[in-house]
Amino acid sequence: MRERKGDTAKHQLGSLVGRVIDPASVVVSSCATAFEQWLFVVVGRARPDALWNQRELTVKNYTANEVKALYTRRHEIRKTETASVYGEVPYANYGYWPRENMTVLEACDAMSDLMAKELALCESDRVLECGCGYGVTAAFLSAKYHPQKYIGLDVTDVRIEEGRLLLQERGLSEKVTLQIGDATNLDFPDATFTKIFAIECAFHFDSREDFLKEAFRVLTPGGILVIADIIPVEGIDLSAHTPKQICEWLSADAQYFCKANIYNTSTYKEILRNIGFADPTIYSIKDKVIPAFSAHLEQIAKASPPDACARRMKVVNTFRTDFMTKGDYVVAKATKP
């Protein structure tokens, strides 16, 4: 097992800044998806083990009991509010909508399939999914593509617990392992995985570059990394805007977009090359993600109580104006030589 980073490597969600709290620590999810920003901050339950004592940066320095109560409320809210967005299947991304008249479940399955296609996923693969959430993509891909090994990683206990129940219900507990872990400080030996991917969460990591370095380390030679990610669109002079302004274009809640991750396609490719990846490619799927998900969310908003309707329509309007003109939803792919 690798020695974890110490006090100087405090892994925080997005751009949150604070001091390290007492040993009754809490975990903030660096693997939360973009959709969850507009609902509630995703905060894990308290963990007693010392491995996580230096990770805990939130809007304020919550006590363990406060965090437990907050996460319990947030999880219960997901069961009610989010159910109308995703139904009974606990996906938490915008989905990929290449066809008309798709359901949100079909779109989220299509996003998983898109990752599998770019990864060239096959039965001999050893797969790591960073930011696995409730394990729905893990269950879908494992059942469809039958990789040799599949590990899903997330920093929030309740997601892992719920995901394990989902796998058990689908008879996949022996095929998929879900576990707590930090995408920017992977606790695996070098050259462990043939394929690594992350859907709609790497922009939260502090930092994305740290994640890319770790992915390179634990990939085998010839291994493939694929990320569905959110970045500023190419061609915008980022120096002419404050980080807060840019985050507000890209995120329904700007404080959860890590400011270190504000760069466009050309810089993204340069970082991948400097780390050692070969032939990185990045292409936009914004037109097959944001408009259709916005339309879906608008339908949900109109059927919601007034407070929820107003909140959801604010997100819809942000998608259709700022994000569509200044942001991009991309698929990044690179291979370890």
C-alpha positions as CSV (number, residue, x, y, z in Angstrom):
1,M,0.0,0.0,0.0
2,R,1.3,3.5,-0.8
3,E,2.0,6.0,1.9
4,R,-0.6,8.8,1.7
5,K,0.2,12.4,1.3
6,G,0.6,14.4,4.4
7,D,-0.6,17.8,5.7
8,T,0.7,19.7,2.7
9,A,-1.6,17.8,0.3
10,K,-5.0,18.7,1.6
11,H,-7.6,17.4,-0.9
12,Q,-10.6,19.6,-0.9
13,L,-13.8,19.7,-3.0
14,G,-13.7,22.4,-5.6
15,S,-12.2,25.7,-4.4
16,L,-13.3,25.3,-0.8
17,V,-10.7,26.7,1.6
18,G,-10.5,26.2,5.4
19,R,-8.5,24.7,8.1
20,V,-8.0,21.1,9.0
21,I,-10.6,20.1,11.6
22,D,-10.2,18.0,14.7
23,P,-9.6,14.2,14.6
24,A,-13.4,13.5,14.5
25,S,-13.0,14.2,10.8
26,V,-15.4,14.4,7.9
27,V,-15.0,13.7,4.3
28,V,-16.0,16.1,1.5
29,S,-16.7,14.3,-1.8
30,S,-14.1,15.3,-4.4
31,C,-16.1,12.9,-6.6
32,A,-19.4,14.6,-6.7
33,T,-21.0,15.1,-10.1
34,A,-21.9,18.5,-11.6
35,F,-25.6,17.8,-11.3
36,E,-25.4,17.4,-7.5
37,Q,-24.0,20.9,-7.2
38,W,-27.4,22.5,-7.7
39,L,-29.0,20.1,-5.2
40,F,-26.8,20.1,-2.1
41,V,-23.1,19.9,-1.3
42,V,-22.1,16.3,-1.2
43,V,-20.5,15.6,2.2
44,G,-19.5,12.2,3.5
45,R,-20.1,10.8,6.9
46,A,-17.5,11.1,9.6
47,R,-14.7,8.5,9.4
48,P,-12.6,7.7,12.5
49,D,-9.6,6.3,10.7
50,A,-6.5,8.5,10.6
51,L,-6.1,8.1,6.8
52,W,-8.7,10.8,6.3
53,N,-7.8,13.2,9.1
54,Q,-6.1,15.7,6.9
55,R,-8.7,15.9,4.1
56,E,-11.4,17.8,5.7
57,L,-12.2,21.2,4.2
58,T,-15.7,22.5,4.0
59,V,-17.6,25.8,3.9
60,K,-17.2,25.8,7.6
61,N,-15.5,23.5,10.1
62,Y,-18.3,21.1,10.8
63,T,-18.3,18.8,13.8
64,A,-18.7,15.1,13.1
65,N,-22.2,15.2,14.4
66,E,-23.2,18.2,12.2
67,V,-21.8,16.5,9.1
68,K,-23.6,13.2,9.9
69,A,-26.9,15.2,10.2
70,L,-26.2,17.2,7.1
71,Y,-25.4,14.1,5.0
72,T,-28.5,12.3,6.4
73,R,-30.7,15.2,5.3
74,R,-29.0,15.4,1.9
75,H,-29.4,11.7,1.3
76,E,-33.0,11.8,2.3
77,I,-33.6,14.8,0.0
78,R,-32.0,12.8,-2.9
79,K,-34.6,10.1,-2.4
80,T,-37.4,12.6,-2.9
81,E,-36.3,15.5,-5.0
82,T,-33.9,13.7,-7.3
83,A,-36.2,10.8,-7.8
84,S,-38.2,12.9,-10.2
85,V,-35.1,13.7,-12.2
86,Y,-33.6,10.2,-12.4
87,G,-36.4,7.9,-11.3
88,E,-35.5,4.9,-9.2
89,V,-32.0,4.5,-10.7
90,P,-29.5,6.7,-8.8
91,Y,-27.5,8.1,-11.7
92,A,-26.1,11.6,-11.1
93,N,-24.8,13.0,-14.4
94,Y,-26.3,14.9,-17.3
95,G,-26.4,11.9,-19.7
96,Y,-25.4,11.6,-23.3
97,W,-28.3,12.3,-25.7
98,P,-27.3,11.3,-29.3
99,R,-30.9,10.5,-30.4
100,E,-34.2,12.3,-30.0
101,N,-36.9,11.3,-27.5
102,M,-34.5,9.6,-25.1
103,T,-35.3,9.1,-21.5
104,V,-32.9,10.3,-18.9
105,L,-32.1,6.7,-17.9
106,E,-31.3,5.9,-21.6
107,A,-29.1,9.0,-21.8
108,C,-27.2,8.1,-18.6
109,D,-26.8,4.5,-20.0
110,A,-25.6,6.0,-23.2
111,M,-22.9,8.0,-21.3
112,S,-21.7,4.8,-19.8
113,D,-21.6,3.2,-23.2
114,L,-19.7,6.1,-24.6
115,M,-17.0,5.6,-21.9
116,A,-16.9,1.9,-22.7
117,K,-16.5,2.7,-26.5
118,E,-13.6,5.1,-25.9
119,L,-12.0,2.7,-23.5
120,A,-12.4,-0.2,-25.9
121,L,-13.6,-2.1,-22.8
122,C,-13.2,-5.8,-23.0
123,E,-13.3,-8.9,-20.8
124,S,-9.6,-8.9,-20.1
125,D,-9.6,-5.4,-18.6
126,R,-8.9,-4.3,-15.1
127,V,-11.0,-1.1,-14.7
128,L,-10.9,1.7,-12.2
129,E,-13.8,4.2,-12.1
130,C,-13.0,7.3,-10.1
131,G,-16.1,9.1,-8.7
132,C,-18.3,6.0,-9.0
133,G,-21.1,7.5,-6.9
134,Y,-23.8,5.0,-6.2
135,G,-22.3,2.4,-8.5
136,V,-24.9,2.6,-11.3
137,T,-22.3,2.9,-14.1
138,A,-20.2,0.2,-12.5
139,A,-23.2,-2.2,-12.5
140,F,-24.2,-1.3,-16.1
141,L,-20.7,-1.8,-17.5
142,S,-19.9,-4.9,-15.5
143,A,-23.1,-6.6,-16.6
144,K,-22.7,-5.6,-20.3
145,Y,-19.0,-5.8,-20.9
146,H,-17.8,-8.3,-18.2
147,P,-14.3,-6.9,-17.4
148,Q,-12.0,-9.1,-15.5
149,K,-11.8,-6.7,-12.6
150,Y,-13.8,-3.5,-11.8
151,I,-13.1,-1.2,-8.9
152,G,-15.3,1.9,-8.2
153,L,-13.8,4.6,-6.1
154,D,-15.6,7.4,-4.2
155,V,-14.9,9.4,-1.0
156,T,-18.4,9.2,0.5
157,D,-19.3,6.3,2.7
158,V,-23.1,6.4,2.1
159,R,-22.6,6.2,-1.7
160,I,-20.4,3.2,-1.3
161,E,-22.8,1.5,1.1
162,E,-25.8,2.2,-1.2
163,G,-23.9,1.1,-4.2
164,R,-23.0,-2.2,-2.6
165,L,-26.7,-2.8,-2.0
166,L,-27.4,-2.0,-5.7
167,L,-24.8,-4.5,-6.8
168,Q,-26.2,-7.1,-4.5
169,E,-29.7,-6.6,-5.9
170,R,-28.3,-7.0,-9.4
171,G,-26.2,-10.1,-8.5
172,L,-22.9,-8.3,-9.3
173,S,-21.3,-8.2,-5.9
174,E,-18.7,-10.7,-6.9
175,K,-17.8,-8.8,-10.1
176,V,-17.5,-5.2,-8.8
177,T,-15.7,-3.8,-5.8
178,L,-16.8,-0.3,-4.5
179,Q,-14.5,1.3,-2.0
180,I,-13.6,4.6,-0.3
181,G,-10.7,6.4,-1.9
182,D,-9.2,9.6,-3.2
183,A,-8.8,10.1,-6.9
184,T,-5.9,12.4,-6.4
185,N,-4.0,10.0,-4.2
186,L,-4.8,6.5,-5.4
187,D,-3.9,3.7,-3.0
188,F,-2.9,1.2,-5.6
189,P,0.4,-0.1,-6.8
190,D,1.9,1.1,-10.1
191,A,0.5,-0.5,-13.3
192,T,-2.6,-2.0,-11.6
193,F,-5.3,-1.1,-14.2
194,T,-5.6,-1.3,-17.9
195,K,-8.5,1.2,-18.1
196,I,-9.4,4.2,-15.9
197,F,-12.3,6.6,-16.4
198,A,-14.2,9.3,-14.6
199,I,-17.6,10.8,-15.5
200,E,-18.4,14.4,-14.7
201,C,-16.3,14.8,-11.6
202,A,-12.6,15.5,-12.4
203,F,-13.2,19.3,-12.4
204,H,-14.0,19.0,-8.7
205,F,-10.7,17.3,-7.9
206,D,-8.0,19.4,-6.2
207,S,-6.5,19.1,-8.5
208,R,-7.4,17.5,-11.9
209,E,-3.7,17.4,-12.7
210,D,-2.9,15.4,-9.5
211,F,-5.6,12.9,-10.6
212,L,-4.1,12.7,-14.1
213,K,-0.6,12.0,-12.6
214,E,-2.0,9.3,-10.4
215,A,-4.0,7.7,-13.3
216,F,-0.8,7.6,-15.3
217,R,1.0,5.9,-12.5
218,V,-1.5,3.1,-11.9
219,L,-2.2,2.4,-15.6
220,T,-0.3,-0.4,-17.3
221,P,1.7,0.5,-20.4
222,G,-0.9,0.7,-23.2
223,G,-3.6,1.5,-20.7
224,I,-6.3,4.1,-21.5
225,L,-7.7,7.0,-19.6
226,V,-11.1,8.5,-20.5
227,I,-12.8,11.5,-18.8
228,A,-16.1,13.1,-19.4
229,D,-15.3,16.6,-18.1
230,I,-16.3,20.3,-18.0
231,I,-14.0,23.0,-19.0
232,P,-14.1,26.6,-20.4
233,V,-14.7,26.7,-24.2
234,E,-11.6,27.2,-26.4
235,G,-11.1,30.8,-27.6
236,I,-12.1,32.7,-24.4
237,D,-9.5,34.9,-22.9
238,L,-9.5,33.5,-19.4
239,S,-7.2,36.2,-18.1
240,A,-9.9,38.8,-18.7
241,H,-12.2,37.2,-16.2
242,T,-12.0,36.3,-12.5
243,P,-12.0,32.7,-11.4
244,K,-15.3,33.2,-9.8
245,Q,-16.9,34.5,-13.0
246,I,-15.5,31.5,-15.0
247,C,-16.7,29.0,-12.4
248,E,-20.2,30.6,-12.5
249,W,-20.3,30.0,-16.3
250,L,-19.5,26.3,-15.7
251,S,-21.2,25.4,-12.6
252,A,-24.6,25.9,-11.0
253,D,-22.7,26.4,-7.7
254,A,-19.3,28.0,-8.4
255,Q,-17.6,27.2,-5.2
256,Y,-17.5,23.5,-6.1
257,F,-15.5,24.0,-9.3
258,C,-11.8,23.8,-8.3
259,K,-10.1,27.0,-9.5
260,A,-6.9,25.1,-10.3
261,N,-8.9,23.3,-13.0
262,I,-9.8,26.4,-15.0
263,Y,-8.2,25.8,-18.4
264,N,-9.3,25.0,-21.9
265,T,-8.6,22.2,-24.3
266,S,-5.1,23.2,-25.4
267,T,-3.9,23.4,-21.9
268,Y,-5.6,20.2,-20.9
269,K,-3.7,18.4,-23.7
270,E,-0.5,20.0,-22.8
271,I,-0.8,18.8,-19.2
272,L,-1.6,15.2,-20.4
273,R,1.5,15.3,-22.6
274,N,3.8,16.7,-19.9
275,I,2.7,13.9,-17.6
276,G,3.7,11.4,-20.2
277,F,0.4,10.4,-22.0
278,A,0.6,9.8,-25.7
279,D,-1.6,11.3,-28.3
280,P,-4.3,12.9,-26.1
281,T,-7.5,13.8,-27.8
282,I,-10.3,16.0,-26.5
283,Y,-13.6,16.5,-28.3
284,S,-16.8,18.3,-27.4
285,I,-20.1,16.5,-26.8
286,K,-21.8,19.6,-25.4
287,D,-24.5,19.7,-28.0
288,K,-25.5,16.1,-27.2
289,V,-25.5,16.7,-23.4
290,I,-26.6,20.2,-22.3
291,P,-29.6,21.1,-24.5
292,A,-31.4,17.8,-23.9
293,F,-30.7,17.6,-20.2
294,S,-31.8,21.2,-19.8
295,A,-35.1,20.3,-21.6
296,H,-35.5,17.3,-19.3
297,L,-34.8,19.4,-16.2
298,E,-37.2,22.1,-17.4
299,Q,-40.0,19.6,-17.6
300,I,-39.2,18.4,-14.1
301,A,-39.1,22.0,-12.8
302,K,-42.5,22.9,-14.2
303,A,-44.0,20.0,-12.3
304,S,-42.2,20.9,-9.1
305,P,-43.3,23.0,-6.1
306,P,-42.6,26.7,-6.5
307,D,-39.3,26.8,-4.6
308,A,-37.9,23.7,-6.4
309,C,-39.2,25.0,-9.7
310,A,-37.4,28.4,-9.2
311,R,-34.1,26.6,-8.3
312,R,-34.2,24.2,-11.2
313,M,-35.1,26.9,-13.7
314,K,-32.2,28.9,-12.6
315,V,-29.9,26.0,-13.4
316,V,-31.7,25.5,-16.8
317,N,-31.2,29.2,-17.7
318,T,-27.5,29.0,-16.7
319,F,-27.1,26.0,-18.9
320,R,-28.8,27.6,-21.9
321,T,-26.9,31.0,-21.7
322,D,-23.5,31.0,-19.9
323,F,-22.6,27.3,-20.3
324,M,-23.6,26.9,-23.9
325,T,-21.6,30.0,-24.9
326,K,-18.7,29.9,-22.5
327,G,-18.4,26.3,-21.2
328,D,-17.7,23.0,-22.8
329,Y,-18.6,19.4,-22.0
330,V,-15.8,17.2,-23.4
331,V,-14.5,13.7,-23.6
332,A,-10.7,13.5,-22.9
333,K,-8.8,10.4,-23.9
334,A,-5.1,9.5,-23.6
335,T,-2.9,6.4,-23.6
336,K,0.1,5.5,-21.4
337,P,2.9,4.5,-23.7
